[in-house]
Amino acid sequence: MTAKFINRRDAGEKLAEALKSWKGREDAIILALPRGGAAVGAGIAEALDLPMDLMLVRKLGAPGDEELAMGAIAVGGVCIWNEDILRLVNPPRARLEEVIARESGELRRRNEAYRGGRPAPDLNGRAVILVDDGMATGADMRAAVRAARQLGASHVTVAVPVSSDTAYEAVSREADDMAILHVPDFFTGVGSFYEDFTQMSDDEVTEIMAGLKKRG
């Protein structure tokens, strides 16, 4: 299979074309899911002249297989589960609580690292565009949608370059709109759609946010 995107920035610029009706909307804000979503979101924000911030979520990986998402947590105490995976893994409750506690701590660490004490944006009455570099299970994005609504968003659009069909179906039941460039019949992982899918660092996320702040 030929990769659809050069890198995350390229994916963001291509997504911007699908979102061009949002250009310059005063009530709109892009919220990117770090780390990977930050680069995609920056490409959209610059193309559409929209403000961007972060929506912090953490995947709840299965014991022994951290990439397998049992669920996800987000700001404001939001916690969702992938019930089919949870039944398959069937971890003891103590292990679930251990995973939640660990990822909650990482959520707090990232909030401090990325924001440095700066408050999260006020979402009350705003139209939110949630962005990531792709969706495999959709757990992260479902948590993000619920968190955005809990924080007062009036409209939630989910925008990602590529998604599995199961994630698309699950997230579309919760979001108001979806902007997805590719929902392949055979999904082999988000990274297979990129030529460069190098893992991003915390420093790269903070650099992206600093660059957007200077632009604004």
C-alpha distance (Angstrom), angle and dihedral (degrees) to the residues before:
residue distance angle dihedral
M1 . . .
T2 3.79 . .
A3 3.81 114.5 .
K4 3.80 113.6 -109.6
F5 3.81 96.7 -151.3
I6 3.79 135.1 41.1
N7 3.80 92.2 -146.6
R8 3.80 140.4 -35.3
R9 3.81 94.0 -74.9
D10 3.81 90.2 53.5
A11 3.81 89.3 50.1
G12 3.81 90.1 52.0
E13 3.78 92.7 51.3
K14 3.81 90.6 50.8
L15 3.80 91.2 47.7
A16 3.80 89.1 52.0
E17 3.79 88.6 65.4
A18 3.80 89.8 58.9
L19 3.81 89.9 48.5
K20 3.81 99.8 43.4
S21 3.81 92.5 119.5
W22 3.82 85.9 70.2
K23 3.80 94.2 58.9
G24 3.79 112.3 135.5
R25 3.83 94.5 -6.5
E26 3.80 105.7 163.2
D27 3.80 94.1 -151.7
A28 3.82 95.0 50.0
I29 3.79 130.7 94.2
I30 3.79 132.2 176.9
L31 3.79 116.1 -133.1
A32 3.80 112.7 -167.5
L33 3.80 124.8 -159.2
P34 3.81 106.7 -130.6
R35 2.78 142.6 -102.7
G36 3.82 104.0 23.8
G37 3.77 96.4 14.4
A38 3.81 91.4 61.6
A39 3.82 93.0 71.2
V40 3.81 92.3 45.0
G41 3.80 91.2 47.4
A42 3.80 92.7 49.0
G43 3.80 90.4 57.1
I44 3.80 90.3 52.2
A45 3.81 94.7 43.6
E46 3.79 93.4 52.8
A47 3.80 94.2 45.1
L48 3.80 94.7 47.8
D49 3.81 99.2 34.5
L50 3.80 92.6 -122.4
P51 3.81 130.3 143.3
M52 3.78 116.9 -109.1
D53 3.77 134.8 -157.7
L54 3.79 135.5 156.7
M55 3.79 134.9 -86.2
L56 3.78 106.3 -155.4
V57 3.80 116.1 -145.7
R58 3.79 134.0 155.0
K59 3.76 128.8 -151.8
L60 3.82 116.1 -128.3
G61 3.79 100.5 -136.0
A62 3.77 122.5 -155.8
P63 3.84 116.1 -104.9
G64 3.79 106.9 -92.8
D65 3.82 93.3 11.1
E66 3.79 109.5 58.5
E67 3.82 93.1 177.3
L68 3.81 91.5 61.4
A69 3.80 104.7 87.6
M70 3.78 114.8 -141.0
G71 3.80 87.3 176.2
A72 3.79 142.6 -53.0
I73 3.79 142.8 -112.1
A74 3.79 130.0 -145.1
V75 3.79 139.6 -177.0
G76 3.78 116.5 -61.6
G77 3.80 94.7 39.0
V78 3.82 95.5 -70.9
C79 3.81 112.2 161.4
I80 3.80 125.8 174.8
W81 3.79 131.9 177.2
N82 3.81 136.4 -146.9
E83 3.76 94.2 -134.9
D84 3.82 96.2 -164.9
I85 3.82 92.3 53.3
L86 3.80 91.4 42.5
R87 3.81 90.2 55.2
L88 3.80 90.8 46.8
V89 3.82 94.7 50.5
N90 3.82 95.5 34.2
P91 3.81 96.0 -172.9
P92 3.82 121.5 -171.9
R93 3.79 113.8 -95.0
A94 3.80 90.1 -114.1
R95 3.81 90.0 59.4
L96 3.80 91.0 49.2
E97 3.78 90.9 52.3
E98 3.80 89.7 47.5
V99 3.82 91.7 53.3
I100 3.81 92.4 46.9
A101 3.81 92.0 49.1
R102 3.81 92.4 48.7
E103 3.79 94.9 48.0
S104 3.80 92.4 43.7
G105 3.78 87.7 57.1
E106 3.81 90.6 50.0
L107 3.80 89.8 49.2
R108 3.80 90.1 55.7
R109 3.81 91.7 45.7
R110 3.78 92.8 51.9
N111 3.79 92.3 46.5
E112 3.79 89.3 57.3
A113 3.81 94.1 41.3
Y114 3.79 95.2 49.8
R115 3.79 99.9 35.4
G116 3.80 103.2 27.6
G117 3.79 92.2 -151.5
R118 3.80 94.7 -40.7
P119 3.82 110.0 137.4
A120 3.78 121.7 -114.0
P121 3.81 114.8 -103.4
D122 3.80 121.0 -89.2
L123 3.81 106.3 -107.2
N124 3.79 97.6 -179.2
G125 3.81 107.9 134.9
R126 3.81 93.8 -7.9
A127 3.79 130.5 130.0
V128 3.80 107.8 -121.0
I129 3.80 127.0 -156.9
L130 3.81 109.4 -160.9
V131 3.80 113.2 -155.6
D132 3.79 134.8 -169.4
D133 3.80 135.3 157.3
G134 3.81 91.6 -108.5
M135 3.79 145.5 -37.0
A136 3.79 125.1 -114.8
T137 3.81 104.5 163.4
G138 3.81 96.5 -0.5
A139 3.81 93.2 -133.4
D140 3.80 94.5 123.7
M141 3.77 92.9 48.8
R142 3.78 95.0 45.7
A143 3.81 88.6 54.5
A144 3.81 89.4 47.8
V145 3.80 92.6 51.9
R146 3.78 91.9 50.9
A147 3.79 92.0 46.5
A148 3.81 91.7 50.8
R149 3.79 91.2 51.7
Q150 3.79 91.4 46.2
L151 3.81 88.1 54.0
G152 3.80 91.4 54.5
A153 3.81 105.7 -94.8
S154 3.80 111.1 164.3
H155 3.82 95.1 -157.0
V156 3.80 131.3 16.8
T157 3.80 124.2 -158.6
V158 3.80 120.5 -177.4
A159 3.80 115.7 -148.7
V160 3.80 123.0 -176.1
P161 3.81 132.6 149.3
V162 3.81 96.2 -129.5
S163 3.80 137.9 9.8
S164 3.77 140.2 176.3
D165 3.78 113.1 -113.6
T166 3.81 92.1 -115.7
A167 3.82 92.2 52.6
Y168 3.79 90.7 46.5
E169 3.80 91.7 53.3
A170 3.81 93.8 46.1
V171 3.81 95.8 47.2
S172 3.81 95.1 41.4
R173 3.80 88.6 62.0
E174 3.81 89.4 62.2
A175 3.82 106.0 33.0
D176 3.81 125.3 74.1
D177 3.81 93.5 -136.9
M178 3.79 137.7 8.0
A179 3.79 129.5 -149.4
I180 3.81 106.6 -172.7
L181 3.80 121.1 158.2
H182 3.81 98.7 -164.5
V183 3.81 132.7 23.4
P184 3.82 100.8 170.2
D185 3.78 125.3 -159.7
F186 3.80 89.2 -130.2
F187 3.80 111.8 40.6
T188 3.80 113.3 -168.7
G189 3.81 99.0 170.6
V190 3.79 136.7 -58.3
G191 3.81 94.4 -95.1
S192 3.81 93.5 60.3
F193 3.81 89.6 70.0
Y194 3.81 93.0 59.9
E195 3.79 131.3 71.1
D196 3.81 88.5 -153.2
F197 3.80 115.7 30.5
T198 3.79 98.2 155.6
Q199 3.79 112.8 163.5
M200 3.79 111.8 -102.7
S201 3.80 124.6 -129.9
D202 3.79 131.1 -135.9
D203 3.81 88.5 -109.7
E204 3.80 91.4 56.8
V205 3.80 90.6 52.1
T206 3.81 92.6 50.7
E207 3.83 90.1 46.9
I208 3.80 90.6 53.2
M209 3.79 91.8 49.5
A210 3.82 91.9 47.0
G211 3.81 90.1 51.1
L212 3.80 92.4 51.3
K213 3.80 91.1 48.0
K214 3.83 90.9 53.9
R215 3.81 90.4 48.2
G216 3.80 90.3 51.6
